[in-house]
C-alpha cells in the first residue's frame, strides 16, 4: 500500500523558519570505504546528490569528518550555489586519526575549527544547524557547558544559525536547553534499537526534531525474520519497511538514510509513501520486545 506523500510530510525546526520534508539524505556514504578518502566513483557520488535534489529532498546531513573533507567538498562541487530551500545540517566534536579512527575533538579550539572547516569546504557563510556530537561509544552522562559555549558564541557571530545535539542522554538535552535553544537531537535509533523511546516522545511534545542515525542498522543492516515477512506481504524491501516504521513512530522523526547509489536513494524515498496496516505495525512493534 502507498500514500500520496512522497517525502513523509513536512517539519519545521522549532523557533526557526527552516521547514524540510521528513525524508532527507545523509551524506556519510559518499566518501570512500569506511568513510575514508575519496569515493570509488566520484561521478556516481555526484549523481546521488543531484538525484536527491531532483526528488525534492531539502535536508542534507553531513560533516567535515566524512572523508575527512571529501563529502563536503563533493556537496559543494555538485550543488553550489545551493537551492534556496536546502537545509544543510552538519556536526562537530570529532576528528579522524591517520588510521581512519574516529576520535573526539571537543576542546573549544577544535569545535571552532570544526565549524570553520565545514563552512570553508561547503562554501557557506553560515551553517543552518550544527550538531554537537559527543564521541563516546554510547551516550554518556556529563556536562556539555564548555562545548556548547563555543557553539553559542559562533551563533552570536552568525556562523551557526541553530544548534542541535548528537549522541546524548535525555538529561544532557535538558541541561543544554537551560543554556540555549536546541532544535534537534540526533541519536542511534531504529526498529530494533529503541532505547530513546521516552526521549522521542518528550521531544515530540516540544516540537523538537529527532533524527535517528543508523536508521537501517548502520554498517550491519537490520536483520529480522518478522521484518522480512512484513516486507514480503507489502511488496516492499525490508529497509523500506524499517524507514516507513520510523516515519510512523512519531511526527518529529526526520530521516537521513545514506547511500552511494541512485537506485537505493530512490528506494529509500519510496519508503515515505509506504502505508503500514495495523497488523504490520503490531508485528513490527514487537520486534524489540
C-alpha positions as CSV (number, residue, x, y, z in Angstrom):
1,X,0.0,0.0,0.0
2,X,1.2,3.5,-0.8
3,X,0.1,7.0,0.1
4,X,0.5,10.2,-2.0
5,X,3.0,11.8,0.4
6,X,6.3,11.1,-1.3
7,X,8.6,12.5,1.3
8,X,6.8,11.9,4.5
9,X,5.3,15.3,5.1
10,X,7.0,18.4,6.3
11,X,8.5,19.6,9.6
12,X,9.6,23.0,10.8
13,X,12.5,23.1,13.3
14,X,11.3,24.9,16.4
15,X,12.0,28.6,16.6
16,X,13.2,28.8,13.1
17,X,11.9,29.4,9.5
18,X,13.6,26.1,8.4
19,X,11.0,23.7,7.0
20,X,12.0,20.4,5.5
21,X,10.5,17.2,4.2
22,X,10.8,14.4,6.7
23,X,12.7,12.2,4.3
24,X,16.2,13.7,3.9
25,X,19.6,12.4,2.9
26,X,22.6,11.5,5.0
27,X,25.9,12.1,3.0
28,X,28.3,10.0,5.0
29,X,28.4,7.2,2.4
30,X,29.6,9.5,-0.3
31,X,33.2,9.2,0.9
32,X,35.3,6.1,0.3
33,X,35.2,2.8,2.1
34,X,34.9,3.1,5.9
35,X,34.0,6.8,5.3
36,X,37.7,7.4,4.4
37,X,39.2,9.1,1.4
38,X,37.5,9.8,-2.0
39,X,34.7,7.7,-3.4
40,X,35.5,4.9,-5.8
41,X,33.3,6.6,-8.4
42,X,33.2,10.4,-7.9
43,X,30.7,10.9,-10.7
44,X,28.3,8.3,-9.2
45,X,28.6,10.2,-5.9
46,X,27.7,13.5,-7.6
47,X,24.8,11.7,-9.4
48,X,23.3,10.7,-6.0
49,X,23.4,14.3,-4.8
50,X,21.8,15.6,-8.0
51,X,19.1,13.0,-7.8
52,X,18.4,13.8,-4.1
53,X,17.6,17.4,-5.1
54,X,15.6,16.2,-8.2
55,X,13.5,14.0,-5.9
56,X,12.6,17.0,-3.7
57,X,14.9,16.3,-0.8
58,X,15.7,19.5,1.0
59,X,17.6,18.3,4.1
60,X,21.1,17.0,3.8
61,X,23.1,15.9,6.8
62,X,26.9,15.9,6.6
63,X,30.1,16.6,8.4
64,X,33.6,17.6,7.6
65,X,34.9,14.5,9.3
66,X,33.5,12.4,6.5
67,X,36.5,11.6,4.3
68,X,37.7,13.8,6.0
69,X,36.6,16.9,4.0
70,X,35.7,14.7,1.0
71,X,31.9,14.7,1.4
72,X,31.6,18.4,2.0
73,X,33.8,19.1,-1.0
74,X,31.6,16.9,-3.2
75,X,28.4,18.6,-1.9
76,X,29.9,22.0,-2.7
77,X,31.2,21.0,-6.1
78,X,27.9,19.4,-7.1
79,X,25.2,21.6,-5.6
80,X,26.7,25.0,-5.1
81,X,25.1,27.5,-5.5
82,X,22.6,25.7,-3.3
83,X,18.8,25.7,-3.8
84,X,17.2,28.3,-1.6
85,X,15.1,25.7,0.2
86,X,18.0,23.4,1.0
87,X,18.8,22.9,4.7
88,X,22.3,21.7,5.4
89,X,23.0,20.2,8.8
90,X,26.5,19.4,10.0
91,X,28.2,18.2,13.1
92,X,31.3,18.9,15.1
93,X,33.0,17.2,18.0
94,X,35.1,14.5,16.2
95,X,38.1,14.1,14.1
96,X,39.8,11.3,12.1
97,X,43.1,9.7,13.1
98,X,45.7,9.0,10.4
99,X,44.5,5.3,10.5
100,X,40.9,6.4,9.9
101,X,39.8,6.0,13.5
102,X,37.1,8.3,14.9
103,X,38.4,10.5,17.7
104,X,36.9,13.2,20.0
105,X,37.7,16.8,19.1
106,X,35.7,18.7,21.8
107,X,38.1,21.4,23.0
108,X,36.9,24.9,22.3
109,X,39.6,25.4,19.7
110,X,38.7,22.1,18.0
111,X,35.0,22.9,17.9
112,X,35.6,26.3,16.4
113,X,38.0,24.9,13.9
114,X,35.4,22.2,13.0
115,X,32.8,24.8,12.2
116,X,35.2,26.8,10.2
117,X,36.3,23.7,8.2
118,X,32.6,22.9,7.4
119,X,32.0,26.5,6.3
120,X,35.0,26.5,4.1
121,X,34.5,23.2,2.4
122,X,30.8,23.7,1.9
123,X,31.2,27.2,0.6
124,X,28.9,28.7,3.2
125,X,28.8,31.9,5.3
126,X,26.7,30.2,7.9
127,X,25.5,26.7,8.6
128,X,21.8,26.2,9.1
129,X,22.2,23.7,12.0
130,X,25.3,22.4,13.7
131,X,25.0,19.3,16.0
132,X,27.4,19.0,18.9
133,X,28.4,15.3,18.6
134,X,29.6,13.6,21.7
135,X,32.1,10.9,20.7
136,X,31.6,8.3,23.4
137,X,30.6,4.8,22.1
138,X,27.1,5.3,23.6
139,X,25.5,8.4,25.2
140,X,27.3,9.0,28.5
141,X,26.3,11.5,31.2
142,X,28.4,14.5,31.7
143,X,28.3,18.3,31.4
144,X,28.2,20.0,28.0
145,X,28.6,23.6,29.2
146,X,32.1,24.2,27.8
147,X,31.4,22.6,24.4
148,X,28.1,24.4,24.0
149,X,29.5,27.7,25.0
150,X,31.6,27.7,21.8
151,X,28.6,27.0,19.6
152,X,26.6,29.7,21.4
153,X,29.4,32.1,20.6
154,X,29.5,31.0,17.0
155,X,25.8,31.5,16.8
156,X,26.1,35.1,18.1
157,X,28.8,35.6,15.5
158,X,26.4,34.5,12.8
159,X,28.4,31.5,11.7
160,X,25.9,29.0,13.1
161,X,22.2,29.6,12.8
162,X,20.9,26.9,15.1
163,X,22.2,24.3,17.5
164,X,21.5,20.6,17.8
165,X,22.9,17.6,19.8
166,X,24.1,14.2,18.9
167,X,24.8,11.0,20.9
168,X,23.5,12.5,24.1
169,X,21.3,11.5,27.0
170,X,17.9,12.9,27.9
171,X,19.4,14.7,30.9
172,X,22.0,16.3,28.7
173,X,19.3,17.5,26.4
174,X,17.6,19.2,29.4
175,X,21.0,20.7,30.6
176,X,21.6,22.0,27.1
177,X,18.2,23.6,26.9
178,X,18.9,25.6,30.0
179,X,21.8,27.2,28.1
180,X,20.4,27.6,24.6
181,X,17.6,26.6,22.2
182,X,18.1,23.1,20.9
183,X,16.3,22.4,17.6
184,X,17.1,18.7,17.0
185,X,18.7,15.6,18.6
186,X,20.5,13.0,16.5
187,X,20.9,9.7,18.3
188,X,21.1,6.0,17.5
189,X,17.6,4.6,17.0
190,X,15.9,2.2,14.7
191,X,13.3,-0.6,14.5
192,X,15.5,-2.9,16.7
193,X,17.3,-0.3,18.8
194,X,14.7,1.7,20.8
195,X,16.4,3.0,23.9
196,X,15.3,6.5,23.1
197,X,11.6,5.9,23.1
198,X,10.9,8.1,26.1
199,X,13.2,10.9,24.7
200,X,11.5,10.8,21.3
201,X,8.1,11.3,23.0
202,X,9.4,14.1,25.2
203,X,10.9,15.9,22.2
204,X,7.7,15.5,20.2
205,X,5.7,17.3,22.9
206,X,8.2,20.2,22.5
207,X,8.2,20.1,18.7
208,X,11.9,19.3,18.6
209,X,13.2,17.1,15.8
210,X,14.6,13.7,16.5
211,X,16.9,12.4,13.8
212,X,17.9,8.7,14.1
213,X,21.3,7.8,12.9
214,X,21.8,4.3,11.7
215,X,18.1,4.1,10.9
216,X,18.8,0.9,8.9
217,X,21.2,-0.6,11.3
218,X,24.4,1.2,10.2
219,X,27.3,-0.8,8.9
220,X,25.4,-4.0,9.9
221,X,22.0,-3.8,8.3
222,X,18.9,-4.8,10.3
223,X,18.2,-8.5,10.3
224,X,14.7,-9.8,11.4
225,X,12.5,-12.5,10.1
226,X,9.5,-10.5,11.2
227,X,10.7,-7.5,9.2
228,X,11.3,-9.7,6.1
229,X,7.8,-11.3,6.4
230,X,6.1,-7.9,6.7
231,X,8.1,-6.6,3.7
232,X,7.1,-9.6,1.6
233,X,3.4,-9.1,2.5
234,X,3.6,-5.5,1.5
235,X,5.6,-6.0,-1.7
236,X,8.4,-3.8,-0.3
237,X,12.0,-4.3,0.8
238,X,12.8,-4.8,4.5
239,X,14.7,-1.5,4.5
240,X,11.7,0.4,3.1
241,X,9.5,-1.1,5.8
242,X,12.1,-0.1,8.5
243,X,12.1,3.5,7.2
244,X,8.3,3.6,6.9
245,X,8.0,2.4,10.5
246,X,10.3,5.3,11.7
247,X,8.1,7.9,10.0
248,X,5.1,6.3,11.6
249,X,6.7,6.2,15.0
250,X,6.5,9.9,15.8
251,X,5.8,13.1,13.8
252,X,9.1,14.7,14.9
253,X,11.2,12.0,13.4
254,X,13.3,13.1,10.4
255,X,15.1,10.5,8.3
256,X,18.5,10.8,6.8
257,X,19.3,7.4,5.3
258,X,22.6,7.3,3.5
259,X,23.5,5.7,0.3
260,X,26.0,6.0,-2.6
261,X,23.6,4.5,-5.1
262,X,20.9,6.4,-7.1
263,X,18.8,3.3,-7.2
264,X,19.0,2.8,-3.5
265,X,18.2,6.5,-2.9
266,X,15.0,6.1,-4.9
267,X,14.1,3.0,-2.9
268,X,14.6,5.0,0.3
269,X,12.4,7.8,-0.9
270,X,9.7,5.4,-2.0
271,X,9.5,4.2,1.7
272,X,8.0,7.5,2.6
273,X,4.9,6.6,0.6
274,X,4.5,3.1,2.1
275,X,1.5,2.6,4.3
276,X,1.8,0.1,7.2
277,X,-1.5,-1.6,8.1
278,X,-2.3,-2.1,11.8
279,X,-1.4,-5.8,11.6
280,X,2.0,-4.9,10.1
281,X,2.6,-2.2,12.7
282,X,1.8,-4.6,15.6
283,X,4.2,-7.1,14.2
284,X,7.0,-4.5,13.8
285,X,6.4,-3.0,17.2
286,X,7.0,-6.4,18.7
287,X,10.5,-6.8,17.3
288,X,12.3,-5.0,20.1
289,X,10.4,-6.6,22.9
